[in-house]
C-alpha cells in the first residue's frame, strides 16, 4: 500500500483534535470538581494548583523516556499507548471519590501522556521535506481547535449533567483519538534493530547539538512568557468592566479569539516558512506577538482588547509550528523522537513555571504591566534569535544531513 502523507496528516490532525478536546472538556473545571464532587473546602486554591501542576511536572520528567521509546519502537505505538492510557485514567477520574486518589491519578496522567508530541513527531518524520512546514502548521490548528471546542462542550456537560460526568465525556473522546491512531495512522518502517538509548545519553547528545539546545531554550522562554498571563486574564477582564457573572464567558471568548486566529493563520505561516526559512518566520511571529502584547497595555476597552488579542494570535500562530520545524532541521531522523520528547519536557516545565510566576507578578504590579513584561520578553527573544540562531539553520529546502550524528551542529 502506498504511503500518503496527506492522508496521514488528516488522520493525525483528527487524533490531536480529539485528544486536545478531551483535555479541555474537563481540566478547566478542576476547582469545581474538587469542591462539589470531592468535598474539598479548605485550601481549595492549593488543591487546584497541585492537581493542575503535578501533571505537567511529571510529564516533563518522563517525556525524554517516551521520546527514546518512540525512536526505538516507532511513534505510532506511543500514540496508541498514550490514547488508551488516558481513556482509562479519565474514566477512573469519573469514579474517584477521594481527593488524594485524584492527585495520584493526575500523576499517572502525567506519566502516561504524550499523544500530542508523538503525533507531531510522526508528522515531522513522515512528511516530505518540502511539505514539513505546511504540515506542522496544520497540526498546530488541531490543538487550537480542540482548545476552542472542548471548554464549550465541557461547560455544557458540567451545567446539565455535572462536573464528574465531564471526565466520562473526556474518556470517550480520547478513546476516539486512540482508535484513530490504531486503525488509520501510518508510519514508514525504519531500521529499529539497534539498542534503545538511555536518557543520560540522549541529554549528552542534545547538549552537544548547539542549535537544538537554542531552539529548546527559545521554546521554554516563549512558553513561560505566554503562560504569565494564564492566571491573570479573567481578573483583567473584570478590571476592564465585565461583571463577575460575565467574566468567565468574556475571558473564554478572548481565549478563543487567539485559538481562532491560530486556526486561520498557522497553515499559511507553515507554507511561508518553507519558502523563506522557519527562523525568519519565527522572528516575525515573535516580533509581531511582542508588539501585540505591548499594545494591549494601552487598550482599556473590553472589545478593543479582544480584537487586539485576535491580531496578536495571527502573528503568534507562526511560533510553535516554526519551532517544531526547526527541530526537524537541526536533528537527524533517528534522533527526532527524542528531540521532541526533550522539547516537550522544556515546554511542560515552562507551562508549570509561567502561571506561578505570572500570579506572583500580578500580586506585585498592575496586570497591565505584565503585558509590557510579556511583550518585551518576546521582542528580546526575537532579537536573540536574529543574532544567534539563524546562522545555524540550513537554508530553506535543505535538510540536516542524515550522516550527521545527533550531537553534531548543523551549519548553514
Secondary structure as UniProt FT lines:
FT   HELIX           5..26
FT   HELIX           27..29
FT   HELIX           30..36
FT   TURN            42..43
FT   HELIX           44..73
FT   HELIX           75..95
FT   HELIX           99..112
FT   HELIX           115..125
FT   HELIX           129..131
FT   HELIX           132..160
FT   HELIX           163..183
FT   HELIX           199..208
FT   HELIX           210..227
FT   TURN            228..232
FT   HELIX           233..239
FT   TURN            240..241
FT   HELIX           244..276
FT   HELIX           278..296
FT   TURN            297..298
FT   HELIX           302..330
FT   HELIX           333..335
FT   HELIX           336..364
FT   HELIX           367..384
FT   HELIX           385..389
FT   HELIX           390..392
FT   TURN            396..397
FT   TURN            402..403
FT   TURN            406..407
//
